[in-house]
Amino acid sequence: MDQSDLMIFYIASGLYTLLLCIAAAFDSWKFIIPNAITVALIALFVVTALLLPYDMGWRGWLSHLGAAGAVLAGGAVLFAFNKMGGGDVKLMTAVAFWAGFEYLADLLLYIALAGGALAILLIVLRRLLFALMTAASLTKVMVPRMLLSGEPVPYGLAIAPSAIFLGTKLPQLGAEFWL
């Protein structure tokens, strides 16, 4: 592996992480994940995969497309029943494209664990904030929307760190160089 291949891995890894951090920030701030971020993640995968020093082959491409398709189908069902936001579904689909079937189970496990921890944290923070505001008789205090009772969980905050952690295992991001 030469220096140019190593540089591709560093750039791809940095952009992958940056895009996921931006997605998490948008989701926590506005409860949306811009389509441009998911499109950029997919485009970054295609470019990175084409520049890789090894050939994925058609089976590799099918694995990545199949994983993305499976997550999109499952996410569409969750979206239809109002259990997950559209931006979250699209972000998970883009990350599943990176994971392929080889790492899809890991990705879904990480997201489930991070999502559970996030939900518990938000429940505790929301109740604590409500108790503090009630005790201090505060009614017009500016608090972040995600800390308001009844607001949805910005699941991008669970997807992004899970995907970044998974990225340390992915060969497209030079996993063998990070160990």
RODO-2510 file (C-alpha; in nm, 4 decimals, decimal comma):
residues 179
     n   res          X          Y          Z
     1     m     0,0000     0,0000     0,0000
     2     d     0,1472     0,3317    -0,1022
     3     q     0,1124     0,6832     0,0359
     4     s    -0,1676     0,7820    -0,2022
     5     d    -0,3820     0,4883    -0,0845
     6     l    -0,3196     0,5832     0,2753
     7     m    -0,4159     0,9434     0,1966
     8     i    -0,7457     0,8219     0,0427
     9     f    -0,8252     0,6352     0,3638
    10     y    -0,7469     0,9375     0,5799
    11     i    -0,9542     1,1742     0,3677
    12     a    -1,2465     0,9318     0,3418
    13     s    -1,2403     0,8635     0,7149
    14     g    -1,2296     1,2334     0,7978
    15     l    -1,5157     1,3206     0,5624
    16     y    -1,7224     1,0229     0,6829
    17     t    -1,6818     1,1327     1,0447
    18     l    -1,7456     1,4992     0,9647
    19     l    -2,0656     1,4236     0,7724
    20     l    -2,1981     1,2080     1,0552
    21     c    -2,1169     1,4757     1,3151
    22     i    -2,2987     1,7360     1,1050
    23     a    -2,5988     1,5031     1,0769
    24     a    -2,6073     1,4574     1,4560
    25     a    -2,5772     1,8317     1,5143
    26     f    -2,8612     1,9105     1,2736
    27     d    -3,0825     1,6430     1,4232
    28     s    -3,0282     1,7629     1,7799
    29     w    -3,0761     2,1268     1,6812
    30     k    -3,3593     2,1199     1,4254
    31     f    -3,4856     1,7595     1,4331
    32     i    -3,3984     1,7207     1,0656
    33     i    -3,1144     1,5577     0,8791
    34     p    -3,0535     1,7283     0,5456
    35     n    -3,0726     1,5063     0,2398
    36     a    -2,7412     1,6528     0,1235
    37     i    -2,5644     1,4739     0,4090
    38     t    -2,7027     1,1322     0,3196
    39     v    -2,6332     1,1879    -0,0502
    40     a    -2,2789     1,2971     0,0345
    41     l    -2,2246     0,9832     0,2466
    42     i    -2,3407     0,7608    -0,0394
    43     a    -2,1290     0,9488    -0,2948
    44     l    -1,8284     0,9300    -0,0625
    45     f    -1,8685     0,5525    -0,0415
    46     v    -1,8866     0,5133    -0,4193
    47     v    -1,5795     0,7314    -0,4763
    48     t    -1,3845     0,5635    -0,1966
    49     a    -1,4774     0,2138    -0,3146
    50     l    -1,3708     0,2946    -0,6695
    51     l    -1,0363     0,4303    -0,5463
    52     l    -0,9643     0,1396    -0,3112
    53     p    -0,6416    -0,0509    -0,3677
    54     y    -0,8416    -0,3758    -0,3881
    55     d    -1,1404    -0,4667    -0,5997
    56     m    -1,4686    -0,5295    -0,4153
    57     g    -1,6111    -0,7202    -0,7085
    58     w    -1,9761    -0,7357    -0,8046
    59     r    -2,0643    -0,9432    -0,4967
    60     g    -1,9232    -0,6757    -0,2719
    61     w    -2,1314    -0,4096    -0,4448
    62     l    -2,4424    -0,6289    -0,4147
    63     s    -2,3745    -0,6747    -0,0445
    64     h    -2,3594    -0,3000     0,0114
    65     l    -2,6639    -0,2290    -0,2051
    66     g    -2,8580    -0,5124    -0,0398
    67     a    -2,7799    -0,3909     0,3119
    68     a    -2,8894    -0,0392     0,2205
    69     g    -3,2058    -0,1729     0,0585
    70     a    -3,2924    -0,3871     0,3597
    71     v    -3,2477    -0,0952     0,5996
    72     l    -3,4467     0,1344     0,3719
    73     a    -3,7331    -0,1175     0,3559
    74     g    -3,7358    -0,1703     0,7330
    75     g    -3,7034     0,2014     0,7928
    76     a    -3,9918     0,2759     0,5566
    77     v    -4,2143     0,0511     0,7681
    78     l    -4,1031     0,2274     1,0869
    79     f    -4,1594     0,5639     0,9211
    80     a    -4,5072     0,4586     0,8043
    81     f    -4,6013     0,3747     1,1645
    82     n    -4,4466     0,7025     1,2862
    83     k    -4,1782     0,5220     1,4878
    84     m    -3,8807     0,6798     1,3113
    85     g    -3,8204     1,0020     1,1229
    86     g    -3,7506     1,0107     0,7519
    87     g    -3,4091     1,1704     0,7974
    88     d    -3,3103     0,8999     1,0445
    89     v    -3,4167     0,6303     0,7979
    90     k    -3,2167     0,7904     0,5175
    91     l    -2,9087     0,8330     0,7383
    92     m    -2,9261     0,4694     0,8528
    93     t    -2,9631     0,3619     0,4892
    94     a    -2,6539     0,5575     0,3874
    95     v    -2,4526     0,4082     0,6723
    96     a    -2,5828     0,0585     0,5918
    97     f    -2,4509     0,1148     0,2388
    98     w    -2,1066     0,1586     0,3933
    99     a    -2,1500    -0,1453     0,6202
   100     g    -2,2733    -0,4006     0,3689
   101     f    -2,4186    -0,7247     0,4962
   102     e    -2,0840    -0,8125     0,6571
   103     y    -2,1142    -0,5383     0,9189
   104     l    -2,4891    -0,4694     0,9141
   105     a    -2,5674    -0,6672     1,2303
   106     d    -2,2918    -0,4824     1,4162
   107     l    -2,4263    -0,1486     1,2953
   108     l    -2,7829    -0,2253     1,4000
   109     l    -2,6671    -0,3497     1,7404
   110     y    -2,4602    -0,0356     1,8022
   111     i    -2,7493     0,1883     1,6965
   112     a    -2,9953    -0,0005     1,9184
   113     l    -2,7658     0,0247     2,2217
   114     a    -2,6869     0,3918     2,1612
   115     g    -3,0542     0,4663     2,0961
   116     g    -3,1576     0,3001     2,4203
   117     a    -2,8953     0,4918     2,6149
   118     l    -3,0012     0,8165     2,4459
   119     a    -3,3687     0,7553     2,5261
   120     i    -3,2927     0,6831     2,8918
   121     l    -3,0690     0,9908     2,9141
   122     l    -3,3367     1,2131     2,7620
   123     i    -3,6062     1,0743     2,9944
   124     v    -3,3883     1,1476     3,2974
   125     l    -3,2846     1,4942     3,1750
   126     r    -3,6404     1,5901     3,0806
   127     r    -3,7779     1,4854     3,4195
   128     l    -3,4939     1,6539     3,6036
   129     l    -3,5420     1,9740     3,4063
   130     f    -3,9192     1,9667     3,4693
   131     a    -3,8624     1,9127     3,8424
   132     l    -3,6100     2,1967     3,8609
   133     m    -3,8344     2,4335     3,6674
   134     t    -4,1329     2,3430     3,8859
   135     a    -3,9347     2,3849     4,2080
   136     a    -3,8045     2,7239     4,0973
   137     s    -4,1446     2,8295     3,9570
   138     l    -3,9889     2,8989     3,6184
   139     t    -4,2227     2,8953     3,3216
   140     k    -4,0474     3,0932     3,0520
   141     v    -3,7011     2,9463     3,0417
   142     m    -3,5335     2,8786     2,7094
   143     v    -3,4243     2,5149     2,6888
   144     p    -3,3147     2,3098     2,3916
   145     r    -3,6137     2,1554     2,2155
   146     m    -3,4846     1,8016     2,2627
   147     l    -3,5075     1,8491     2,6408
   148     l    -3,8753     1,9398     2,6289
   149     s    -4,1200     1,6755     2,7420
   150     g    -4,3134     1,5178     2,4569
   151     e    -4,0579     1,5976     2,1887
   152     p    -3,9258     1,3107     1,9756
   153     v    -3,5848     1,1550     2,0265
   154     p    -3,3308     1,2940     1,7786
   155     y    -3,2120     0,9485     1,6735
   156     g    -2,9318     1,0935     1,4634
   157     l    -2,7530     1,1323     1,7974
   158     a    -2,7505     0,7523     1,8255
   159     i    -2,6864     0,6731     1,4588
   160     a    -2,3843     0,9005     1,4140
   161     p    -2,1588     0,7757     1,6968
   162     s    -2,2568     0,4166     1,6185
   163     a    -2,1609     0,4637     1,2546
   164     i    -1,8358     0,6366     1,3480
   165     f    -1,7473     0,3490     1,5799
   166     l    -1,8342     0,1010     1,3056
   167     g    -1,6112     0,2969     1,0689
   168     t    -1,3081     0,1785     1,2662
   169     k    -1,3877    -0,1750     1,1403
   170     l    -1,4615    -0,0922     0,7771
   171     p    -1,1980    -0,1757     0,5166
   172     q    -1,3213     0,1171     0,3020
   173     l    -1,1987     0,3483     0,5761
   174     g    -0,8661     0,1717     0,6168
   175     a    -0,9559    -0,0238     0,9318
   176     e    -0,6276    -0,2158     0,9224
   177     f    -0,4378     0,1135     0,9643
   178     w    -0,6258     0,2211     1,2763
   179     l    -0,5279    -0,0808     1,4848
***
